[in-house]
Amino acid sequence: MSIERTKSKQKVKEPKTKITWKEIKRQKVLLFWAAIMVVYGVVFYYLPLAGWTMAFQNYKPRLGIFHSQFVGWDKFRTLFSDMTFIRVIRNTLAMGVINLVVTFITAIVFAILLNEIKSKGGKKVVQTISYLPHFLSWIIVTGILHDMLSGGGIVNELLLNFHIISQPINFFAHPGYFWPIVAFANVWKETGWNAIIYLAAITSIDPSLYEAAAIDGAGRWAKIKHVTLPGIKPTIIILLLMNVGNVLNAGFEVQYLLGNGLVQKVSQTIDIYVLKWGISQGDFAIGTAAGIFKSFVSIILIVIANQIAKRNGEEQLF
């Protein structure tokens, strides 16, 4: 114990770095651009939060948020007494979880498989092709899906030719097909883009680990299992924590464009509900309350996921 105390006494505290005017002048360009980003964040992310006041008011646009009548939690009570909103929460949560699981796994698998391609030219071609759908508008993507899944589309043609079905299926008329279609659309559009960060993490793994594994007789699968996956595990955990908070951001465009009256009960999300009641019907207070609920749930999910990661000794966001 005495030895440890003497060692602790001998420890020299690191001098604190003082910020001087000379240092500020030397970093003035970086500080200038940092200040621009801070101002941008304040103007476009924090000042609009004053609009949350509408959720606690009987908001009238002509009166504004300073003169509209305060009604407390009445708008939230109205929301949660509306069975349509409860169904919308179910739809959003279900599609969000499905999208999270499917897109997350496919991006990791795709990145690992892409890394195993030995031909540099072939690898670049596959990468380029896989990235392209990300830059397409959802209008184009949903148009392609409509053509593929229509009665005379390629999917029905293949199913008929292989005698799997006897007559064409109207995929957009059956509620049971809607969530898988949305998941497929997200996978097709975003897998290549989402895999970029995993590819970057894989390239940062020390090549000597693969050499050591090869000397020990490890094949491709063993290298992936014992070198690649552990190497990108911190990246996987961090991205998973971030994506958990986006579970209720299940989407708007794809559901709005693919949805119709026949699948309305499973296609509407919170964002569509906000559009319908908060903008189209002019009840901005209800729309704001729904948006606050979504933000609150997202924060709770991130905090819970971060605490679970912390207790298991994994990477954390904070």
URNORKA-V526812 format. One record per residue. N is the residue number from 1. RES is the residue in one letter. SS is DSSP state (2 for helix, 1 for strand, 0 for the rest). OMEGA is omega in radians with two decimals (none if undefined). BURIAL is # if it has 16 or more other ideal C-beta (glycine too) atoms within 10 Angstrom, else .. Layout:
# URNORKA-V526812
[[N	RES	SS	OMEGA	BURIAL] [N	RES	SS	OMEGA	BURIAL]]
This chain:
# URNORKA-V526812
[[1	M	0	-3.13	.] [2	S	2	3.11	.] [3	I	2	-3.13	.] [4	E	2	3.13	.] [5	R	2	3.13	.] [6	T	2	3.11	.] [7	K	2	3.14	.] [8	S	2	3.10	.] [9	K	2	-3.10	.] [10	Q	2	-3.13	.] [11	K	0	-3.12	.] [12	V	0	3.12	.] [13	K	0	3.13	.] [14	E	0	-3.13	.] [15	P	0	3.13	.] [16	K	0	3.13	.] [17	T	0	3.13	.] [18	K	0	3.10	.] [19	I	0	-3.12	.] [20	T	0	3.10	.] [21	W	2	3.11	.] [22	K	2	3.12	.] [23	E	2	3.12	.] [24	I	2	3.11	.] [25	K	2	3.14	.] [26	R	2	-3.10	.] [27	Q	0	-3.00	.] [28	K	2	3.13	.] [29	V	2	3.12	.] [30	L	2	3.12	.] [31	L	2	3.12	.] [32	F	2	-3.13	.] [33	W	2	3.07	.] [34	A	2	3.12	.] [35	A	2	3.10	.] [36	I	2	-3.14	.] [37	M	2	3.09	.] [38	V	2	3.12	.] [39	V	2	3.11	.] [40	Y	2	3.14	.] [41	G	2	-3.14	.] [42	V	2	-3.06	.] [43	V	2	-3.00	.] [44	F	2	-3.11	.] [45	Y	2	-3.05	.] [46	Y	2	3.11	.] [47	L	2	3.11	.] [48	P	2	3.12	.] [49	L	2	3.05	.] [50	A	2	3.11	.] [51	G	2	3.08	.] [52	W	2	3.11	.] [53	T	2	-3.11	#] [54	M	2	-3.11	#] [55	A	2	-3.10	#] [56	F	2	-3.12	#] [57	Q	1	2.89	#] [58	N	1	-2.88	.] [59	Y	0	3.04	#] [60	K	0	-3.09	.] [61	P	0	-3.10	.] [62	R	0	3.14	.] [63	L	0	-3.11	.] [64	G	0	-3.07	.] [65	I	0	-3.09	#] [66	F	0	-3.09	.] [67	H	0	3.10	.] [68	S	0	-3.07	#] [69	Q	1	3.08	.] [70	F	1	-3.13	.] [71	V	0	3.09	#] [72	G	0	-3.06	.] [73	W	0	-3.06	.] [74	D	2	-3.12	.] [75	K	2	3.10	#] [76	F	2	3.08	#] [77	R	2	3.11	.] [78	T	2	3.14	#] [79	L	2	-3.01	#] [80	F	2	2.99	.] [81	S	0	3.13	.] [82	D	0	-3.11	.] [83	M	2	3.08	.] [84	T	2	3.13	.] [85	F	2	3.08	#] [86	I	2	3.11	.] [87	R	2	3.11	.] [88	V	2	3.08	#] [89	I	2	3.11	#] [90	R	2	-3.13	.] [91	N	2	-3.11	#] [92	T	2	-3.12	#] [93	L	2	-3.13	#] [94	A	2	-3.14	#] [95	M	2	3.10	#] [96	G	2	3.13	#] [97	V	2	3.12	.] [98	I	2	3.13	#] [99	N	2	-3.14	#] [100	L	2	-3.09	#] [101	V	2	-3.03	.] [102	V	2	-3.10	#] [103	T	2	-3.12	#] [104	F	2	-3.11	#] [105	I	2	-3.11	.] [106	T	2	3.12	#] [107	A	2	3.13	#] [108	I	2	-3.13	#] [109	V	2	-3.13	.] [110	F	2	3.14	#] [111	A	2	-3.14	#] [112	I	2	3.13	#] [113	L	2	3.13	.] [114	L	2	3.12	#] [115	N	2	-3.12	#] [116	E	0	3.10	.] [117	I	0	-3.08	.] [118	K	0	-3.13	.] [119	S	0	-3.13	.] [120	K	2	3.12	.] [121	G	2	3.11	.] [122	G	2	3.13	.] [123	K	2	3.14	.] [124	K	2	3.12	.] [125	V	2	3.14	.] [126	V	2	3.12	#] [127	Q	2	-3.11	#] [128	T	2	-3.14	.] [129	I	2	-3.09	.] [130	S	2	3.13	#] [131	Y	2	-2.97	.] [132	L	2	-3.11	.] [133	P	2	-3.14	#] [134	H	2	-3.06	.] [135	F	2	3.09	.] [136	L	0	3.06	.] [137	S	0	3.10	.] [138	W	2	3.09	#] [139	I	2	3.12	.] [140	I	2	-3.12	.] [141	V	2	-3.14	#] [142	T	2	3.06	#] [143	G	2	3.08	.] [144	I	2	3.13	#] [145	L	2	3.10	#] [146	H	2	3.13	.] [147	D	2	-3.12	.] [148	M	2	-2.98	.] [149	L	2	3.10	#] [150	S	0	-3.11	#] [151	G	0	3.11	.] [152	G	0	-3.11	.] [153	G	0	-3.05	#] [154	I	2	-3.12	.] [155	V	2	3.11	.] [156	N	2	3.11	#] [157	E	2	3.12	.] [158	L	2	-3.14	.] [159	L	2	3.11	.] [160	L	2	-3.12	.] [161	N	2	3.11	.] [162	F	0	3.08	.] [163	H	0	3.06	.] [164	I	0	3.07	.] [165	I	0	-3.13	.] [166	S	0	3.11	.] [167	Q	0	-3.08	.] [168	P	0	3.12	#] [169	I	0	3.02	#] [170	N	0	-3.02	.] [171	F	2	-3.09	#] [172	F	2	3.08	#] [173	A	2	-3.11	.] [174	H	0	3.14	.] [175	P	2	-3.10	.] [176	G	2	-3.13	.] [177	Y	2	-2.94	#] [178	F	2	-3.11	#] [179	W	2	3.05	#] [180	P	2	3.11	.] [181	I	2	3.11	#] [182	V	2	3.12	#] [183	A	2	3.11	#] [184	F	2	3.14	.] [185	A	2	3.13	#] [186	N	2	3.12	#] [187	V	2	-3.10	#] [188	W	2	-3.06	#] [189	K	2	-2.93	#] [190	E	2	-3.06	#] [191	T	2	-3.12	#] [192	G	2	-3.14	#] [193	W	2	-3.12	.] [194	N	2	-3.10	#] [195	A	2	-3.07	#] [196	I	2	-3.06	.] [197	I	2	3.09	#] [198	Y	2	3.07	#] [199	L	2	3.10	#] [200	A	2	3.12	.] [201	A	2	3.13	#] [202	I	2	-3.13	#] [203	T	2	-3.14	.] [204	S	0	3.12	.] [205	I	0	-3.11	.] [206	D	0	-3.14	.] [207	P	2	-3.14	.] [208	S	2	3.10	.] [209	L	2	3.09	.] [210	Y	2	3.12	.] [211	E	2	3.11	.] [212	A	2	3.12	.] [213	A	2	3.11	#] [214	A	2	3.10	.] [215	I	2	3.12	.] [216	D	0	3.09	.] [217	G	0	-3.13	.] [218	A	0	3.05	#] [219	G	0	-3.10	.] [220	R	2	-3.11	.] [221	W	2	3.14	.] [222	A	2	3.10	.] [223	K	2	3.11	#] [224	I	2	-3.07	#] [225	K	2	-2.99	.] [226	H	2	-3.13	.] [227	V	2	-3.04	#] [228	T	2	-3.10	#] [229	L	2	3.06	.] [230	P	2	-3.13	.] [231	G	2	-3.13	#] [232	I	2	-3.12	#] [233	K	2	3.11	.] [234	P	2	3.11	.] [235	T	2	3.13	#] [236	I	2	-3.10	#] [237	I	2	-3.12	#] [238	I	2	-3.13	#] [239	L	2	3.10	#] [240	L	2	3.12	.] [241	L	2	-3.14	#] [242	M	2	-3.10	.] [243	N	2	3.10	#] [244	V	2	3.11	#] [245	G	0	3.14	#] [246	N	0	-3.10	.] [247	V	0	-3.14	#] [248	L	0	2.99	#] [249	N	0	-3.06	#] [250	A	0	3.11	#] [251	G	0	3.09	#] [252	F	0	-3.02	.] [253	E	2	-3.04	.] [254	V	2	3.13	#] [255	Q	2	-3.12	#] [256	Y	2	-3.08	#] [257	L	2	-3.13	#] [258	L	2	-3.08	#] [259	G	0	3.06	#] [260	N	0	-3.09	.] [261	G	2	-3.10	.] [262	L	2	-3.11	.] [263	V	2	-3.05	#] [264	Q	2	-3.09	.] [265	K	2	-3.14	.] [266	V	2	-3.04	#] [267	S	2	-3.06	#] [268	Q	0	3.07	#] [269	T	0	3.13	#] [270	I	2	-3.14	#] [271	D	2	3.10	#] [272	I	2	3.09	#] [273	Y	2	3.12	#] [274	V	2	3.11	#] [275	L	2	-3.05	#] [276	K	2	-3.04	#] [277	W	2	-3.07	#] [278	G	2	-3.09	#] [279	I	2	-3.08	.] [280	S	2	-3.13	.] [281	Q	0	3.07	.] [282	G	0	3.12	.] [283	D	0	-3.07	#] [284	F	2	-3.14	#] [285	A	2	3.12	#] [286	I	2	3.12	#] [287	G	2	3.11	#] [288	T	2	3.12	#] [289	A	2	3.11	#] [290	A	2	3.11	#] [291	G	2	3.10	#] [292	I	2	3.11	#] [293	F	2	-3.14	#] [294	K	2	3.13	#] [295	S	2	-3.13	.] [296	F	2	3.12	.] [297	V	2	3.13	#] [298	S	2	3.12	#] [299	I	2	3.13	.] [300	I	2	-3.13	.] [301	L	2	3.13	#] [302	I	2	-3.13	#] [303	V	2	3.14	.] [304	I	2	3.14	.] [305	A	2	3.12	#] [306	N	2	3.12	#] [307	Q	2	3.09	.] [308	I	2	3.11	.] [309	A	2	-3.14	#] [310	K	2	-3.12	.] [311	R	2	3.12	.] [312	N	0	3.08	.] [313	G	0	-3.13	.] [314	E	0	3.09	#] [315	E	0	-3.10	#] [316	Q	0	3.06	.] [317	L	0	-3.12	.] [318	F	0	none	.]]
